[in-house]
Amino acid sequence: MNTPCTPLKLTDRKRQSIVDAAIAEFRASGFESTSMDKIAATAGVSKRTVYNHFPSKDELFAQILHQLWCSSSALMEVPYLKDVPLRQQLLDMLWKKMGMLQDAYFLDLARVAIAESIHSPERGQEMVTRLSEREEVVTLWLRAAQADGKLREADPVLASHMLQGQLKTFAFWPQVTLNQPPLDPAAQRQVIETTVDMFLAYYELRP
């Protein structure tokens, strides 16, 4: 469902309660085994109300994917700043990324989407495509830093994956796949600063 990422209105709260119920039930039982009746019961609404908002489970799942995409808005714009040290810019960028990855609601959405994409790859394709668009902003930042002569010439897509992948290794995949708790602030700082320092040790061009 490709609707704008706008704040929830009072009239949308019932709709959101249905989405939250669907997330809970999809996590507990999987997409195929979850019925609209069960979602209605968990949301505390009638089955008719559920169908008034979402004509099918596929529509509900599409809304979950859309909210996952909206939740990833932390990296929508990451402008390269010529006069700001690379390390500071990278730290700011990864702190935004960390905030997104460790957000409980984002993790819930990701668990549902990833679990269903394993069983039904075609359903997960939209998620992969749209989230990749979000991560493209980091690639654009790296290209700008290269053009400014601050980073070595290398594949910026590969560099972007390596940079963001370090965070996901500690602050996304363990929480999504193993239900580990989010990192505490000290661990977040250690992961971010070590990731940035390792990245710059290899890629930064020093005078």
Secondary structure by P-SEA (a helix, b strand, c coil): cccccccccccaaaaaaaaaaaaaaaaacccccccaaaaaaaacccaaaaaaacccaaaaaaaaaaaaaaaaccccbbbbbccccaaaaaaaaaaaaaaaaacaaaaaaaaaaaaaaaaccccaaaaaaaaaaaaaaaaaaaaaaaaacccccccaaaaaaaaaaaaaacccccccccccccccaaaaaaaaaaaaaaaaacccccc
